Amino acid sequence: MKARVHVMLKTGVLDPQGEAVRHALGALGFDGVEGVRQGKVIDLELAAGTTEAQVAEMCEKLLANTVIESYQIEMQ
C-alpha cells in the first residue's frame, strides 16, 4: 500500500525558494512565469491496513509544519 503526501506553504506565507525559481526562469528567457510556489512530495510505502487517518497523523506530527504548510494525501 502506498500514500503520496503533497506539502505546500500556505497561501500568504512567503516562498523565497519559489521566488528564486521564478527569477531564474525569467533570466533564462521564460518571461511568462508570474509566480512559483515550491513544495515537496513524500511517497510512503505502508503496511496493509494503514488508514488515511494514520497518514494524516504522520503529517501533523512530522511531515508538515502545519503552522505554515498545508498537505494533501493521496492513498494509492
Residue, then its C-alpha position, 0 to 999 in steps of 0.5 A: m500500500k502506498a500514500r503520496v503526501h503533497v506539502m505546500l506553504k500556505t497561501g500568504v506565507l512567503d516562498p523565497q525558494g519559489e521566488a528564486v525559481r521564478h527569477a531564474l526562469g525569467a533570466l533564462g528567457f521564460d518571461g511568462v512565469e508570474g509566480v512559483r510556489q515550491g513544495k515537496v512530495i513524500d511517497l510512503e510505502l505502508a503496511a496493509g491496513t494503514t488508514e488515511a487517518q494514520v497518514a494524516e497523523m504522520c503529517e501533523k506530527l512530522l511531515a508538515n509544519t502545519v503552522i505554515e504548510s498545508y498537505q494533501i494525501e493521496m492513498q494509492 
